[in-house]
Amino acid sequence: MFYAFGFARVVVVMGDLYFVDPDPLPGQEGAERGVRLEVRLVEPGELKGSIYSARPIVVDRPVWRVDLLEAVASLPGSLDRAHHHPVFRGWEPGSRSFVEGLSARPLDWVGARLSDLDALLEQTGMAANDVGTGDAEALRQTVPEIMDVLERLLDRVKAGQLALASGDEELASARIGWL
């Protein structure tokens, strides 16, 4: 499942994720499942036909990421591995940053970050003028809708409907999901 909320230059994308890292961090061994949400840049492409043709849209490089994950072996809904990546180096995320409140109140925590795009961009090394005029306000107004979708995705992961491994075989390495 994949959702996108696009603005002039910023897009918020999210989807379910099942992940097995063959080289895990200590204490984070085993499969993870949950929801990944990213703030990315978006680029409109040139029309490929008439003025009525569909416009290509490129969901481009990531700016910020939050992973609302839990160990598959954990109690569903625990979000015991929830973290965010405050900085990207190109397409590669920086280290996982575990913060208080993210596992216990993920919607409040994520909503607060998305409500202040200028501060989020500043933490990543970007400036507000690096994105579209009005993106911060448009995003702030859309946060309730984004949180509604995020909550529904988390509920479906908890219910065992999303973020699932493919097949019955044990996976040594896997990344199943759009993001």
N, C-alpha and C positions, 0 to 999 in steps of 0.2 A: 504494500500500500504506500502511496506517495502523494503528498499534498504540497502545493506551492501557493504562496501569497506574494504577488509581485507588485512592485512600486516602480518609480522612475528608474532607479539604478540599483535598488536593493530588492532581494527576494528572500523570503523565509521559506525554507523547504523542510519537510519532516516526513519520516516514514519509520516503519518497524524494521528491526535489525536483529539478526541472529549471528553471533560472532564467536569464532574459536581462533585464538591466537596461538600459533605453534611455538612462540617464544614469549610467554607472558611475563609480566612483572611479578616479582615475588609477592605471594599472598593473593594473586589474582588468577590463579590457574583455573582451568575449566571454562566451559562454554558460558557465554553471556547472551542475554536477550533483553529487548526493550525498545525504546524509541530514540532516534537520533533527530535532533533539530539543528539546522545550520542557517546562519545568515550568510548569504552569498551576494556577489554582484551579478547583475543580469544585463544582457546586451540584446537589443532588438537587431535582427538581421535585415538585410536588404530583401525587398520583395523579389520573388522568383518568377513573377508573371505580371499580370495586370494589377491595377490598383485594388482589385477584388480578391487577389490571391491570398492565401494564408501566409502570414509573416513568420519566418523562422525566429525562434527565441532561443538564446543561448544562456543557460544557467551556468554562470562562469565561476571563477575562483572563490573559495571559501574565505570568510572573514572571521567567523566565530562559530563554535560548535558546543552543544551540550548533549551529553549522552546519558539518558535516563535508563541505565542498565542495571540488571541484577544477575547474579550467578544463577544459571539454570538449576543448580542444586539447592538454591535458597527457596524460601517461602515466596510464592508469587505475590508481587506487589511490594517486596521489601526494598527495591531499588538500592541494594547494598553496594553497588558499584557506580552509582550516579556521580558524575563529574562533568567538568567542562574544560574546554581548551581555549583559554583566553587569547592565544596568539597562534597564528599560522605562519609558516615560512614557505611561501608559495602555496603548494597544494598539501604540504605536510603539516600535521598539527603539532603544536608544542606539547609539552608534558601534560598528563592528566592533572587537573587541579580539583581536589576534593574539598568542598566547602560546607560549612555548617548550614543546615536548613535545606539543602538541595534534596536529600533523600526524604526528609519528613514532609516538606511542603514544596514539591517541585513546581506546581503551577504558579504559586506566589513568587517563587524565586525566579523562574524563567520569565514570567510576566513583567516583573520589575526590571529585568535586564532589557527586554524588548521595548519597554516603555521609555527608555532613555538611550536611544540610538547614538546620540552624540557621545555619551560617556562610554558606551560599548566600543564605538569606533576609536575613541581616544586611547582606550586600553590596548587596542590592537596596533596602534601606531598610525592610524588613518585620521583624517580630519573630516569634519561634517561636510565641507565643500567637495570632498572626494566622491560624494554620492549626490543623488538628485535633490534639487530644491524641493522641499516639502516631504521628502521621504520620512524624516523623523516624525513629523506630525501624522502623516498617513499611517505609518506603522503603529504609532501610539493609539490611534483611533481603532485600529484593527486588532489590537491585542486581545480583547474579549473573544472575538471569533477564533483567533489562533489558539487561545487557551481551551476553547470548547473542543476543537479538533484534537488538540494534544491530549486532553482528558479522555476523549473517546478512544484514541489509539492506546493509551496506557491501560484503560479498562479492558480492551480486547486482548492485549498482551497478557494481562493478569488472568483473564478467563481462558487462556490457552488457545485463542483463535488466531493470533498473529505472532510474528517473531519466532517461527518454528524452523527446526532443522529439516532438511529434505531427506526423506527416507528413514530407515531404521539403523543404518550403519553408523558406527562411531566415527566422527570426523576429527582428523588431526589438525585441519586448517579449514576455515570456512568464513565467508562473509556473504550472508544472504540478506539482501535488501537493496533498495535503490541508493542509499547514501553510504 
